[in-house]
Amino acid sequence: MREDLPVDEVLKKMDARDVFIKGANAIDPYGNARIFLGSPIGGTVGRVVGSAMAKGITIVIPVGLEKIIPTPIAHALRL
């Protein structure tokens, strides 16, 4: 059954047996993936990472090569 719940409510139901999946926005030629934050308070990632890590929830960050950028992400972040 599918439930449409806010991410905060879903996180409350999760434990160390669960996996949180959050896609990345970019990957560089060296395999470094990044999620760019969509709000001043960190968006979904900002709300989830601390609690997920504290609860032992595995976090998977998939990204496809269609999101590759031609420069190292560390360089792109300095722009």
HELIX and SHEET records of a PDB file:
HELIX    1   1 VAL A    7  LYS A   13  1                                   7    
HELIX    2   2 GLY A   43  LYS A   55  1                                  13    
HELIX    3   3 LEU A   65  LYS A   67  5                                   3    
HELIX    4   4 ILE A   73  LEU A   77  1                                   5    
SHEET    1   A 2 VAL A  19  ILE A  21  0                                        
SHEET    2   A 2 THR A  58  VAL A  60  1                                        
SHEET    1   B 2 ALA A  26  ILE A  27  0                                        
SHEET    2   B 2 ALA A  33  ARG A  34 -1                                        
END                                                                             
